[in-house]
Amino acid sequence: MLKWELIRHQVAIAGQVTNAQTNKAIPNAEVIITKAPSAFADWLKLKSLQYGDRWNSMVERPDRTITANDGHFHFLELPEGEYTLTASVPNATRRYSKGMLTVTVPAKVEGKVIITTADMTMPTTFLQGKIFNQNEEPVLMAQVQFGYTESTFSNDQGQYSLFSIETSEIERLVLVSAQGYQPTSQSVVIKAPGTLQPPLNFILQR
């Protein structure tokens, strides 16, 4: 018989999932308890029997949840002990690497659960660099295009950044253009999400 008794509607773990580079909230990220005390693991096995084949396809379960629009999530009714959480974006696995965090849920105090904070970050692949003209002056509002859908513009220091870009095993073109200058390009291969890319700088010619 399990020694753990459920305390209904009390939040045990709560946190927010954010982009490691931009600090912006990540909505619709899947947060899963991948390691838990035996009391919770044993109870979860019994719970899964109630749902049969549907269990594995369930989006919301006692051990998994989806972040809200502001990146927040929570888990209810957890016994004390150490938990490992992982965060991923199911439809953007080529843009983000998984986030992981281990937290400890303390014992109840006077029958009340103490909320454990579990803020998580997910590393994303990003490309950055500077754009200059032939006189080594920064070029403002130069357009940087990566593939067909991702683009940004340089600031007054000639700096640009592209975040959460999709990885690929093949070379892709980074095209830079600005009014009054000839367009230029470079090829880059970004193989793994969350990989820090070296600066990619450009010199524009009139």
Disulfide bonds with the S-S distance in Angstrom:
none
